[in-house]
Amino acid sequence: MVLKAFFPTCCVSADSGLLVGRWVPEHSSAVVLAVLHFPFIPVQVKQLLAQVRQASQVGVAVLGTWCHCRQEPEESLGRFLEGLGAVFPHEPWLQLCRERGGTFWSCEVTHQQAPAAPSAPGEDQVMLIFYDQRQVLLSQLHPPTVLPDRQAGATPASTGGLAAVFDTVARSEVLFRSDRFDEGPVRLSHWQSEGVEASILAELARRASGPVCLLLASLLSLVSAVGACRVFKLWPLSFVGSKLSTCEQLRHRLEHLTLIFSMRKAENSAQLMRKVNMLASVLLDVALGLTLLSWLHGRSRIGHLADALVPVADHVAEELQHLLQWLMGAPAGLKMNRALDQVLGRFFLYHIHLWISYIHLMSPFVEHILWHVGLSACLGLTVALSLLSDIIALLTFHIYCFYVYGARWGAALGRPWAWGPADARRAGPSPQLFIGTLLFTILLFLLPTTALYYLVFTLLRLLVVAVQGLIHLLVDLINSLPLYSLGLRLCRPYRLAAGVKFRVLQHEAGRPLRLLMQINPLPYSRVMHTYRLPSCGCHPKDSWGALCRKLFFGELIYPWRQRGDKQD
Amino acid sequence: MEDERSFSDICGGRLALQRRYYSPSCREFCLSCPRLSLRSLTAVTCTVWLAAYGLFTLCENSMILSAAIFITLLGLLGYLHFVKIDQETLLIIDSLGIQMTSSYASGKESTTFIEMDKVKDIVINEAIYMQKVIYYLCILLKDPVEPHGISQVVPVFQSAKPRLDCLIEVYRSCQEILAHQKATSTSP
């Protein structure tokens, strides 16, 4: 197999020295992690490598020599470099050489043991692959390959060669901790040798996070204890609490916050990303809520809204009354059963009258209610939207009632449809059959009237359901958007890697092939799919097919979650 | 070593195949698709603007004309960035893997790299495409669970769609490298 030498781009202009890295025999690849410069004492080098091996569980060793000189290496230097192979025995021994200022490299591989079978000509070809050490260290491959074997140097053969390279660089952080300003026994060149990267803000945040997390975790546990107390378990509070989407949303947010501020450290990077995504989502929510709050409370908009509410309700009631008058006449030329028509029409008109009186009773308090509801926006925009959805459900309760009556009537009249010829045969010729047939015929002729009322009120109900559905869609979007991951993909695309891509660098015949390995970032659709936060499922998540089936058979569409629909 | 030949695609359009032999273990094939023709661009723009002008004479609202201009510009940018592929490249590196790159007309490049461990074989397959039966080159991936199974078929040169003569050229070169790869991987 062709020998692949992974060389970091930061060491391309480093002085001559030894190549320190890891040899992966299954994929015949040598991953160079750093260059160790002259002068050095072999004993100290071996000690350092043993320390790094123990700390990082990576089989770090001296892989060969690196020569970066003015012209072709002289005879004596060449023999000196070969002699180093005896001091640091490694199979195979790599010798990389580059002219200062030149573009082309030369590679030589020497096997100390004679190969068992005669090697084919060109067997010992070497391929040089340059990689950006910092990017490879910080990036994370998707899908993450789990390497269960954590023994020094062992890699299961089933993992790809590139996953092994990423894993080696990521685990060798210990080697990169010293820079050229440290007074150590050896001088290394790697991506941090010009100065270790650190950020004051990150350090301060790390120190402060301990006590802050402790404080907030205790506050949140207090809040959840209050929420879980016995008063709320009694009916009717528990009934109301389980039906309102606002309570669901608050519970969902409380869960998120508890997870973010829990004292347990994230075990792997996926959990850490989830935590940060949740925090970003909460912050976005609160920011949008505060914007809404400032917009509502400025320039007495609440007053305008409250003033506009009662005339709008009056207008809606008037339109509904017109609609009922139309139904009580001859709607669209259909001939209705006069008596039933009048009964149903008057019944619904009385309902609307009740509702309008109720609205007029509430009108002095509307502004205060709206003001306090607007305050809820500082808990987050999602809470405000859920509250809006609940208010719409309450205000359009009369339409829901009409729909329920229509559905129940329809079901009652439709039941004779289920009474089919099989039952008739079983019943046999009898007075019951005569009465049954008579009843059936009467109900059959009454069906169009009821069906029409049912149709009209179902359409109105669907309109309300559509508006509520839109609001819940928006709430879901804010809840589940992985903002941090998307921002990371936008600003630091190398952190989320779908794979790698290669570019062939300038090539000359007779020289080894040189490739540049770059990180191929994850596409946005996969970022969304992988890091999506779970939604709370606080709304009826009927599929469109199930919805249509319910409408056709007259089953009820509830405006809140049923105990049966359990979402994850 | 580099050479260029011209072939045709399944609709009769001209394709240019550029072959680069970097080394015995690394080869690159670059297929250039026909560019966006000025004729079709002018035709589409004229149609959209005529329709917008017709609507404008009906409605007397000048927003329609501005909207038509915006739609044309955005549509063209979207087409160049997301739809129109200028060049498709296949880079095969012995013992490393196979890389497929698509370069869009706006300069965007989308790359996929498949490691050699996952590649079972490269074959020419037949498919029914609309009313035609066409040949296409595809990479067969190994199934991790079943040793003789195939987990996925990845088609190559999907938007260029060259004809069989071009595919045979690419197929022969790829098989040389794969054969060499299999020979060296089985030996210790």
Chai-1 contact restraints between the chains, C-beta under 6 A:
chainA,res_idxA,chainB,res_idxB,connection_type,confidence,min_distance_angstrom,max_distance_angstrom,comment,restraint_id
A,M1,B,S95,contact,1.0,0.0,6.0,A-B,restraint_1
A,M1,B,T184,contact,1.0,0.0,6.0,A-B,restraint_2
A,V2,B,S25,contact,1.0,0.0,6.0,A-B,restraint_3
A,V2,B,D94,contact,1.0,0.0,6.0,A-B,restraint_4
A,V2,B,S95,contact,1.0,0.0,6.0,A-B,restraint_5
A,G160,B,E115,contact,1.0,0.0,6.0,A-B,restraint_6
A,G160,B,D117,contact,1.0,0.0,6.0,A-B,restraint_7
A,G499,B,F113,contact,1.0,0.0,6.0,A-B,restraint_8
A,V500,B,F113,contact,1.0,0.0,6.0,A-B,restraint_9
A,K501,B,T111,contact,1.0,0.0,6.0,A-B,restraint_10
A,K501,B,F113,contact,1.0,0.0,6.0,A-B,restraint_11
A,F502,B,Q99,contact,1.0,0.0,6.0,A-B,restraint_12
A,V504,B,Y22,contact,1.0,0.0,6.0,A-B,restraint_13
A,H507,B,Y22,contact,1.0,0.0,6.0,A-B,restraint_14
A,L513,B,S23,contact,1.0,0.0,6.0,A-B,restraint_15
A,L513,B,C26,contact,1.0,0.0,6.0,A-B,restraint_16
A,N520,B,T111,contact,1.0,0.0,6.0,A-B,restraint_17
